[in-house]
Amino acid sequence: MKLLLSAYDCDPVRGSEARLSWNYVKEFAALGHEIHVLTSTRSAEHLPAGLAELTAQGMNVESTVLGDHPLARRLPRIGYMGRYLLWQWHALDTAREIDATFDADIVHHVGWGSLQGGSRLWRLGKPFLFGPVGGAQHAPSAFKEYFGSSWRSEWLRTMISVKSIRLLPTIRGPFKHAEIILAANHETYDLARLIGAKRIELIRDVAIPPDLIVKGIERRPDNEPLHVIWLARNLPRKGLALALDGFAKLPAECPARLTVVGADGAAIDLAERADRIRAVSDDPHRLTFLGAVDWPTAQAALRDSDVFLFTSLRDTAGVQLLEAIASGLAVITLDHHGGSEIVSEDIGIKVPVVDPHTTSTGIAKAIEQLANDRHRAFQLRKNAVVEAPTFSWPKHAASIDALYREVGASDVGTGEV
């Protein structure tokens, strides 16, 4: 098929949303589709070389890079989301020019994966897919202490982007006219159904390259501490302070160590929590902050660990979670949002999200259980290696490709020209 993909940020080198969109381009091209990706100047540096490499492999791919909306240039303080929304506004005219010669069979908005950001490309009058998108999840108010001064912004996000989403003009067109809304988690699925989408498929927004999946793991000697790792950007919603509060509740004799990747521990609130952890143990390696590191260092830290601690208070899914599973780690996750859906009891432990005291205590108990039962910890790790291929990019792309085939076979338009 001919696929016109809308991907605001598409880059084979950078991470996050940019890498996700790039993987969609690469995987759909590998399936034999002809791809034209409409993207922004955020992608201009590395995308051409990536596309050239795919072309050299015999894939049919091309791109159009569209700059900022003129209004964005006159409003330098508009912010990244305002800039994105304005880009979406004038992307339609460029998409029409592309489609006049490309004649797409399917139009698919793949990035950003923002439910609230919407897309206007349903107006092309072609079968239109939107997503996978998340955004309906919100941080529980019982944990607002972990957000500090940023809680007001978090609360406003919830009120505007979740509670009042019906009022957002950006979502009306896609939800009314899309053949399929791809929802990245149950929260977004339920909200999309409430808004009135005609068809919703639950498909996560992240996957892992097959070459990241380890072939096997070795059991650490039982007389060594359990190695726990927390890895993410140091944002309040990622819950690092909650993770530290949980680790601080471990008894002194519990043989466990925590490595934090993504924060250096210099912030006052983190330093105070670190002091509490170190005060209960004479192990000099009880807690280690690696700070922000490059990808190879982060990957090495993952593969030198036994357990991945996932404490995001608001997250669609979390690519780091899948990378940990691919590295053969057991998982301790909060029992909500993407973590709850991805982690089965075969590969991890889910901690109820109640309040800071109850949940941090639950984190401590989960770590202690695995530290004192190495057989179970190793079995969870082995199960993770077995399950990891189900989260691979080829599997993920194939599930969406099946929807392409279904929608393409019906050959029914979804919008108005």
C-alpha positions as CSV (number, residue, x, y, z in Angstrom):
1,M,0.0,0.0,0.0
2,K,0.9,3.7,-0.2
3,L,1.1,5.1,3.3
4,L,1.2,8.8,4.0
5,L,2.5,9.1,7.6
6,S,2.3,12.2,9.6
7,A,5.2,12.3,12.1
8,Y,6.1,15.7,13.6
9,D,9.4,14.4,15.0
10,C,11.0,11.5,13.1
11,D,14.7,10.8,13.7
12,P,16.7,7.5,13.6
13,V,19.3,8.9,16.0
14,R,17.4,10.7,18.8
15,G,15.2,9.0,21.3
16,S,11.6,9.4,22.6
17,E,8.9,10.4,20.1
18,A,11.4,10.9,17.3
19,R,12.7,7.4,17.5
20,L,9.2,5.9,17.8
21,S,8.1,7.6,14.6
22,W,11.3,6.5,12.8
23,N,10.7,2.9,13.8
24,Y,7.2,3.1,12.3
25,V,8.6,4.4,9.0
26,K,11.3,1.7,9.0
27,E,9.1,-1.2,9.9
28,F,6.2,-0.3,7.6
29,A,8.7,0.1,4.7
30,A,10.2,-3.3,5.6
31,L,6.7,-4.8,5.2
32,G,6.7,-3.6,1.6
33,H,4.7,-0.5,1.8
34,E,5.5,2.7,-0.1
35,I,6.1,5.4,2.5
36,H,5.8,9.2,2.3
37,V,6.4,10.8,5.7
38,L,5.4,14.4,6.4
39,T,7.5,15.8,9.2
40,S,8.9,19.0,10.7
41,T,12.3,20.6,10.6
42,R,13.0,18.9,14.0
43,S,13.8,15.9,11.8
44,A,15.9,17.6,9.2
45,E,19.4,16.7,10.6
46,H,19.3,12.9,10.6
47,L,16.2,11.8,8.7
48,P,17.7,12.1,5.1
49,A,20.6,9.8,5.9
50,G,18.2,7.3,7.5
51,L,15.9,7.3,4.5
52,A,18.8,7.0,2.2
53,E,19.9,3.8,4.0
54,L,16.5,2.3,3.7
55,T,16.4,3.2,0.0
56,A,19.7,1.4,-0.5
57,Q,18.1,-1.7,1.0
58,G,15.4,-1.6,-1.6
59,M,12.7,0.1,0.4
60,N,10.5,2.8,-1.1
61,V,10.6,5.8,1.2
62,E,10.6,9.6,0.8
63,S,9.8,12.6,3.0
64,T,8.6,16.2,3.0
65,V,10.0,18.5,5.7
66,L,7.6,21.3,6.7
67,G,8.8,24.3,8.7
68,D,7.0,26.0,11.5
69,H,3.7,27.8,10.9
70,P,4.5,31.5,10.2
71,L,2.6,32.5,13.3
72,A,4.9,30.4,15.4
73,R,7.9,32.4,14.2
74,R,6.2,35.6,15.5
75,L,5.4,34.0,18.9
76,P,8.8,32.8,20.2
77,R,7.3,32.1,23.7
78,I,4.5,30.0,22.4
79,G,6.0,26.8,23.8
80,Y,6.6,23.4,22.2
81,M,2.9,22.3,22.3
82,G,1.6,25.5,20.8
83,R,4.3,25.2,18.1
84,Y,3.1,21.6,17.4
85,L,-0.5,22.6,17.2
86,L,0.2,25.3,14.7
87,W,2.3,23.0,12.6
88,Q,-0.6,20.6,12.5
89,W,-2.8,23.4,11.2
90,H,-0.8,24.1,8.1
91,A,0.4,20.5,7.6
92,L,-3.0,19.9,5.9
93,D,-2.2,22.1,2.9
94,T,1.1,20.4,2.4
95,A,-0.4,16.9,2.8
96,R,-2.9,17.8,0.1
97,E,-0.1,18.8,-2.3
98,I,1.7,15.5,-1.5
99,D,-1.4,13.4,-2.0
100,A,-2.2,15.0,-5.3
101,T,0.7,13.0,-6.8
102,F,1.3,10.3,-4.2
103,D,-2.3,9.2,-3.9
104,A,-2.1,7.5,-0.6
105,D,-4.2,4.4,0.2
106,I,-3.9,5.1,4.0
107,V,-3.2,8.3,5.9
108,H,-1.8,7.6,9.4
109,H,-0.9,10.0,12.1
110,V,1.9,8.3,14.1
111,G,3.5,11.2,16.0
112,W,3.4,12.9,18.3
113,G,1.4,10.3,20.1
114,S,-0.8,12.9,21.8
115,L,-4.5,12.3,22.1
116,Q,-5.0,16.0,22.7
117,G,-2.8,17.2,19.9
118,G,-5.1,15.7,17.2
119,S,-4.5,15.8,13.5
120,R,-6.3,17.5,10.6
121,L,-5.3,15.0,7.9
122,W,-8.6,13.2,8.1
123,R,-9.7,16.0,5.8
124,L,-7.8,14.4,2.9
125,G,-10.8,12.1,2.5
126,K,-8.7,9.0,2.7
127,P,-8.9,6.1,5.2
128,F,-7.4,7.7,8.3
129,L,-5.8,6.1,11.4
130,F,-4.9,8.1,14.5
131,G,-2.3,6.7,16.9
132,P,-1.2,4.9,18.9
133,V,-1.9,7.8,21.2
134,G,-2.0,8.1,25.0
135,G,-2.7,11.1,27.2
136,A,-5.8,10.1,29.1
137,Q,-3.8,8.9,32.1
138,H,-3.3,11.4,35.0
139,A,-1.2,11.5,38.1
140,P,-3.2,10.6,41.3
141,S,-3.7,13.6,43.5
142,A,-2.8,11.6,46.6
143,F,0.8,11.8,45.3
144,K,0.9,15.6,44.7
145,E,3.7,16.0,47.3
146,Y,6.1,14.4,44.8
147,F,5.4,17.2,42.3
148,G,6.3,20.1,44.5
149,S,5.7,23.4,42.8
150,S,4.9,21.7,39.5
151,W,1.7,20.1,40.9
152,R,-0.4,23.1,39.7
153,S,0.7,22.5,36.1
154,E,0.0,18.8,36.5
155,W,-3.5,19.6,37.9
156,L,-4.2,22.0,35.1
157,R,-3.1,19.4,32.5
158,T,-5.6,16.9,34.0
159,M,-8.4,19.4,34.1
160,I,-7.9,20.6,30.5
161,S,-6.5,17.6,28.7
162,V,-8.5,14.8,30.5
163,K,-11.5,16.1,32.3
164,S,-12.5,18.7,29.7
165,I,-11.2,16.9,26.6
166,R,-14.6,17.1,24.9
167,L,-14.1,20.8,24.6
168,L,-10.8,20.6,22.8
169,P,-11.3,21.4,19.1
170,T,-8.2,19.4,18.1
171,I,-9.9,16.1,18.9
172,R,-13.3,16.4,17.3
173,G,-12.3,15.8,13.7
174,P,-10.0,12.8,14.3
175,F,-12.5,11.1,16.6
176,K,-15.4,11.6,14.3
177,H,-13.7,10.7,11.1
178,A,-10.9,8.2,11.8
179,E,-11.5,4.7,10.7
180,I,-9.6,3.6,13.8
181,I,-8.2,5.3,16.9
182,L,-5.2,3.3,18.2
183,A,-5.3,3.7,22.0
184,A,-2.0,3.1,23.8
185,N,-3.5,2.2,27.2
186,H,-6.9,1.4,28.8
187,E,-7.3,4.9,30.2
188,T,-7.0,6.3,26.6
189,Y,-9.2,3.6,25.3
190,D,-12.0,4.3,27.8
191,L,-11.8,8.1,27.1
192,A,-11.9,7.6,23.4
193,R,-15.0,5.5,23.8
194,L,-16.5,8.2,26.0
195,I,-15.8,10.8,23.4
196,G,-17.5,8.7,20.7
197,A,-14.8,7.3,18.5
198,K,-16.4,4.8,16.1
199,R,-13.7,2.2,16.4
200,I,-10.9,1.9,18.9
201,E,-8.1,-0.7,19.0
202,L,-5.9,-1.1,22.1
203,I,-2.3,-1.1,20.8
204,R,0.6,0.2,22.9
205,D,2.8,3.0,21.6
206,V,6.2,1.5,22.3
207,A,8.1,-1.5,21.2
208,I,11.7,-2.8,21.2
209,P,14.2,-3.7,18.4
210,P,14.8,-7.4,18.3
211,D,18.6,-7.0,18.7
212,L,18.1,-5.5,22.2
213,I,16.6,-8.8,23.5
214,V,19.2,-10.8,25.4
215,K,19.6,-14.5,24.4
216,G,19.9,-15.6,28.0
217,I,20.8,-14.5,31.5
218,E,23.0,-15.8,34.3
219,R,21.9,-16.2,37.8
220,R,23.7,-14.0,40.3
221,P,25.2,-15.8,43.3
222,D,22.8,-15.8,46.2
223,N,25.3,-14.3,48.5
224,E,25.4,-11.1,46.4
225,P,22.9,-8.2,46.9
226,L,19.9,-8.0,44.7
227,H,20.7,-5.3,42.1
228,V,17.7,-2.9,41.5
229,I,17.8,-0.2,38.9
230,W,15.7,2.9,38.3
231,L,16.1,4.5,34.9
232,A,14.3,7.5,33.5
233,R,14.5,11.3,33.0
234,N,14.4,13.0,36.4
235,L,10.9,14.5,36.1
236,P,8.4,14.6,39.0
237,R,5.9,12.4,37.2
238,K,8.6,9.7,36.9
239,G,8.4,9.1,40.6
240,L,12.1,8.9,41.6
241,A,11.3,10.4,45.0
242,L,8.7,7.7,45.5
243,A,11.2,5.0,44.5
244,L,13.7,6.3,47.1
245,D,11.1,6.5,49.8
246,G,10.3,2.8,49.1
247,F,14.0,1.8,49.2
248,A,14.5,3.7,52.4
249,K,12.0,1.4,54.1
250,L,14.0,-1.7,53.5
251,P,15.5,-3.2,56.7
252,A,19.2,-2.8,57.1
253,E,19.8,-6.6,56.7
254,C,17.9,-6.7,53.3
255,P,20.6,-7.6,50.7
256,A,19.7,-5.1,48.0
257,R,21.3,-2.2,46.2
258,L,19.8,0.6,44.1
259,T,21.3,2.2,41.0
260,V,19.7,5.4,39.7
261,V,20.2,6.3,36.1
262,G,19.0,9.7,34.9
263,A,19.6,11.8,38.1
264,D,22.7,12.7,40.0
265,G,21.0,13.1,43.4
266,A,22.1,16.7,43.9
267,A,18.6,18.1,44.3
268,I,17.8,18.7,47.9
269,D,14.8,16.5,48.1
270,L,16.8,13.6,46.5
271,A,19.8,14.2,48.7
272,E,17.8,14.0,51.9
273,R,16.1,10.8,50.8
274,A,19.5,9.3,49.8
275,D,20.8,10.1,53.3
276,R,18.0,8.2,54.8
277,I,18.8,5.2,52.7
278,R,22.5,5.2,53.5
279,A,21.8,5.7,57.2
280,V,20.2,2.3,57.6
281,S,23.0,0.3,56.0
282,D,26.7,0.1,56.2
283,D,26.9,-1.0,52.5
284,P,28.8,1.8,50.7
285,H,27.1,0.7,47.5
286,R,23.6,0.6,48.9
287,L,22.6,3.6,46.6
288,T,24.4,4.8,43.5
289,F,23.5,7.8,41.3
290,L,24.9,7.5,37.8
291,G,23.3,10.8,36.6
292,A,22.5,11.4,32.9
293,V,24.6,8.9,30.8
294,D,24.8,7.9,27.2
295,W,22.8,5.0,25.8
296,P,25.6,2.3,25.9
297,T,26.2,3.1,29.6
298,A,22.5,2.9,30.4
299,Q,22.2,-0.4,28.5
300,A,25.2,-1.8,30.4
301,A,23.7,-0.7,33.7
302,L,20.4,-2.5,32.8
303,R,22.1,-5.7,32.0
304,D,24.1,-5.6,35.2
305,S,20.8,-5.5,37.2
306,D,18.3,-8.0,38.4
307,V,15.2,-5.9,39.0
308,F,13.8,-2.8,37.2
309,L,11.8,-0.4,39.4
310,F,9.2,1.5,37.5
311,T,7.5,4.2,39.6
312,S,6.0,6.6,37.0
313,L,3.1,8.4,38.5
314,R,1.9,9.3,35.0
315,D,3.1,7.5,31.9
316,T,1.5,6.2,28.8
317,A,3.7,3.1,28.8
318,G,7.4,3.7,29.2
319,V,10.0,2.5,26.6
320,Q,12.5,2.0,29.4
321,L,10.2,-0.6,30.9
322,L,10.3,-2.7,27.6
323,E,14.1,-2.2,27.4
324,A,14.4,-3.6,30.9
325,I,12.3,-6.6,30.0
326,A,14.4,-7.1,26.9
327,S,17.5,-7.1,29.1
328,G,16.1,-9.9,31.2
329,L,15.1,-8.0,34.3
330,A,12.2,-8.8,36.7
331,V,10.0,-5.7,37.2
332,I,8.4,-4.0,40.1
333,T,5.9,-1.5,38.8
334,L,3.1,0.7,40.1
335,D,-0.2,-1.0,39.3
336,H,-1.6,1.7,36.9
337,H,-1.2,3.1,33.4
338,G,1.0,1.3,30.9
339,G,3.1,-0.5,33.5
340,S,0.0,-2.4,34.8
341,E,-0.9,-3.6,31.3
342,I,2.6,-4.6,30.2
343,V,3.8,-6.4,33.3
344,S,2.2,-9.8,33.9
345,E,2.6,-11.7,37.2
346,D,5.0,-13.9,35.3
347,I,7.6,-11.2,35.0
348,G,7.0,-8.9,37.9
349,I,5.2,-7.5,40.9
350,K,2.5,-4.8,40.7
351,V,2.3,-2.4,43.7
352,P,-1.1,-0.8,44.4
353,V,-1.3,2.9,43.9
354,V,-3.0,4.2,47.1
355,D,-1.0,6.9,48.9
356,P,2.7,7.7,49.4
357,H,3.0,5.8,52.7
358,T,1.1,2.7,51.5
359,T,2.7,2.5,48.1
360,S,6.2,3.2,49.2
361,T,5.8,0.4,51.8
362,G,4.5,-1.9,49.0
363,I,7.6,-1.1,47.0
364,A,9.8,-2.0,49.9
365,K,8.0,-5.3,50.5
366,A,8.3,-6.2,46.8
367,I,12.1,-5.6,46.8
368,E,12.5,-7.5,50.0
369,Q,10.5,-10.5,48.7
370,L,12.8,-10.8,45.7
371,A,16.0,-10.1,47.7
372,N,15.0,-13.0,50.0
373,D,13.8,-15.3,47.3
374,R,16.4,-15.5,44.6
375,H,14.8,-18.4,42.9
376,R,11.7,-16.4,42.3
377,A,13.7,-13.4,41.1
378,F,15.6,-15.5,38.6
379,Q,12.4,-17.2,37.4
380,L,10.8,-13.8,36.7
381,R,13.9,-12.8,34.8
382,K,13.9,-15.9,32.7
383,N,10.2,-15.3,32.0
384,A,11.0,-11.8,30.9
385,V,13.4,-13.1,28.3
386,V,10.7,-15.4,27.0
387,E,8.1,-12.6,26.8
388,A,10.3,-9.9,25.3
389,P,9.9,-11.0,21.7
390,T,6.2,-10.3,21.9
391,F,7.1,-6.6,22.4
392,S,9.3,-6.4,19.4
393,W,9.0,-3.8,16.6
394,P,8.2,-6.4,13.9
395,K,5.4,-7.9,16.0
396,H,4.1,-4.4,16.8
397,A,4.2,-3.3,13.1
398,A,2.5,-6.5,12.0
399,S,-0.4,-5.8,14.3
400,I,-1.0,-2.4,12.8
401,D,-0.4,-3.7,9.3
402,A,-3.3,-6.1,9.8
403,L,-5.5,-3.1,10.4
404,Y,-4.1,-1.5,7.2
405,R,-5.1,-4.6,5.3
406,E,-8.6,-4.6,6.8
407,V,-9.2,-0.9,6.2
408,G,-7.6,-0.9,2.8
409,A,-9.8,-3.9,1.7
410,S,-12.9,-1.9,2.6
411,D,-11.7,1.1,0.6
412,V,-14.0,3.4,2.4
413,G,-13.1,7.1,2.9
414,T,-13.3,8.6,6.3
415,G,-13.4,12.3,5.9
416,E,-14.4,15.3,3.9
417,V,-12.3,16.9,1.2
